[in-house]
Amino acid sequence: MKLARSKIHRWGVYATERIPAGRKVIEYTGERISRRETKRRAEANDDLIYLFTLDDYWTIDGSVGGSGAEFINHSCEPNLVSRILKGHILYMSARTIAPGEELTVDYRFDKKVERVDCLCGAKNCRGTINLKD
């Protein structure tokens, strides 16, 4: 994998070799923080935040000790899916991924939080990173 400019948003992660379907591609790592700290950081940083909710209490902040997975952009037609297994956030390939293809995942932001426009360019783009009704 390599980091390069993205058409979707700022930087993206790209496959440097063929990735078969159903493979673990990367783990989303970073600092494990509480809900209170998550709220504080989200309110303090409205530009670049890399927070991934692990469970009802913990969030992973990829901006502190991240694996590079924090640069994987959103798409409404992603080639990765996220799986939480035994306290770890794993990105798995949803299908075969070709070399040079940008890695993407559906962020699935809650419909109750502030709407974020989507720039993925997918045929079936829902226009927002947030889930719809």
Order of alpha helices (4+ residues) and beta strands (2+ residues): beta-beta-beta-beta-alpha-beta-beta-beta-beta-beta-beta
